[in-house]
Amino acid sequence: MNVKPITSISKDVEVLLQQSRQYMAELYPADSIHQEDTGRLLEPDVYFIGVYLERALMGVGAVKKFDSSPRYGEIKNLFVDPEYRGRGLSRLIMDALEQHLVDQQITICRLETGVSQPESISLYRSLGYHERTSFGGYKLDPLSIFMQKNLDTD
């Protein structure tokens, strides 16, 4: 398996992002979905990665950097193709996104996930994330869970 930055929206990337959007649309109303637009994932303040097996794209993830006080990163996308689930790819992607933040000297990672995604919530908790209040521009939403992890920069 190979984790590498995504620098353009190829067909396989678009297909996986579309699967992610469809999955979210099946779970939540539109005003409770907070995914970034595809083009936004290529902006300089976003680190967008894919995990590949040879040439097959198995999953994607993105973290957006915020230079507020305190500085933090926010997980903006994490999705693994259903065909490849159960192989630890979500952990691999999260590790790479967190390491990118540490390399950027950012010690806080935040995320918003939904109440209808128990597997995601369980993953985040197992990685050391804890629930917190809403942050940034998010409004309170009974369908959202906000989480945070302090990253070790040693």
C-alpha positions in Angstrom: 0.0 0.0 0.0 1.2 3.5 -0.8 -0.1 6.8 0.6 0.6 9.8 -1.5 -0.8 13.3 -2.0 -3.5 13.9 -4.6 -2.7 16.9 -6.8 -5.4 16.6 -9.4 -8.9 15.2 -9.6 -8.6 12.1 -11.8 -11.5 9.9 -12.7 -10.8 7.4 -9.8 -10.6 10.3 -7.3 -13.9 11.7 -8.6 -15.6 8.3 -8.4 -14.5 7.8 -4.8 -15.6 11.3 -3.8 -18.9 10.8 -5.4 -19.4 7.5 -3.5 -18.6 9.5 -0.3 -21.1 12.2 -1.2 -23.8 9.5 -2.0 -23.1 7.7 1.3 -23.5 11.0 3.3 -26.7 11.9 1.4 -28.2 8.6 2.4 -27.6 9.3 6.0 -28.2 13.1 6.5 -30.2 16.0 5.1 -28.2 18.4 3.0 -27.8 21.1 5.7 -26.1 18.5 8.0 -23.4 17.5 5.4 -20.2 19.4 5.7 -17.9 18.0 3.0 -15.6 20.2 1.0 -16.3 20.8 -2.7 -14.0 18.7 -4.9 -12.0 21.7 -6.1 -11.5 23.0 -2.6 -9.5 19.8 -1.8 -6.7 21.0 -4.0 -6.2 24.4 -2.3 -2.9 25.1 -0.6 -4.4 25.0 2.9 -5.6 21.4 2.4 -3.5 18.2 2.4 -5.4 15.7 0.3 -4.1 12.1 0.1 -5.0 8.8 -1.4 -4.0 5.3 -0.4 -3.3 3.0 -3.3 -2.7 -0.7 -3.9 -0.5 -0.6 -7.1 -2.7 1.7 -9.2 -6.0 1.1 -7.5 -7.3 4.0 -5.3 -8.7 2.4 -2.1 -9.4 5.5 0.0 -8.9 9.2 0.4 -8.5 11.7 3.2 -8.0 15.4 3.7 -7.1 17.8 6.4 -7.5 21.6 6.3 -5.2 23.9 8.2 -6.5 26.8 10.1 -4.2 29.6 11.2 -6.5 30.8 14.0 -5.5 31.0 17.6 -4.8 28.2 18.4 -3.8 26.8 15.0 -5.5 23.5 14.2 -6.2 21.1 11.4 -9.6 19.8 10.6 -10.3 16.4 9.0 -12.4 17.3 6.0 -12.7 13.9 4.3 -12.1 10.3 5.1 -13.5 7.6 2.9 -12.5 4.1 2.0 -14.0 2.2 -1.0 -16.4 -0.4 0.5 -14.5 -3.1 -1.4 -11.4 -2.3 0.6 -12.8 -1.8 4.1 -11.7 -3.8 7.0 -8.0 -3.6 6.1 -7.0 -0.7 8.4 -6.9 1.9 5.7 -8.9 4.5 7.6 -6.2 4.3 10.4 -3.4 4.5 7.8 -5.0 7.7 6.3 -5.6 9.3 9.7 -2.0 8.6 10.7 -0.8 10.2 7.6 -3.0 13.3 8.0 -2.1 13.7 11.7 1.6 13.3 10.8 1.3 16.0 8.2 -0.1 18.4 10.9 2.7 17.5 13.3 5.2 18.2 10.5 3.5 21.6 10.1 3.9 22.2 13.9 0.1 22.0 14.4 -0.8 20.2 17.6 -4.6 20.1 17.5 -6.7 18.1 15.1 -10.5 18.5 15.1 -13.3 16.9 13.1 -17.0 16.8 12.6 -18.8 13.5 12.1 -22.3 12.4 12.2 -24.3 10.4 14.7 -25.3 7.9 12.1 -21.7 6.7 11.6 -20.9 4.5 14.6 -17.9 2.9 12.8 -16.4 6.4 12.3 -17.1 7.5 15.8 -15.5 4.3 17.2 -12.4 4.7 15.0 -11.9 8.3 16.1 -12.3 7.4 19.8 -9.8 4.5 19.3 -7.3 7.0 17.9 -7.6 9.3 20.9 -10.3 11.8 19.8 -12.7 13.1 22.4 -16.0 14.9 22.0 -16.0 18.7 22.3 -18.3 21.6 21.5 -18.8 22.9 18.0 -15.9 25.0 16.6 -15.1 27.2 13.6 -18.2 28.1 11.6 -20.2 25.1 12.7 -23.6 25.5 14.3 -25.0 23.1 16.8 -26.7 20.3 15.0 -28.2 17.2 16.7 -26.9 15.1 13.9 -23.2 16.2 14.4 -20.6 15.2 16.8 -17.5 17.4 17.2 -14.2 15.8 18.3 -10.6 16.8 19.0 -7.2 15.3 19.6 -4.1 16.9 20.8 -1.2 15.7 18.7 2.3 14.9 20.1 5.0 16.8 18.3 8.0 15.0 20.0 
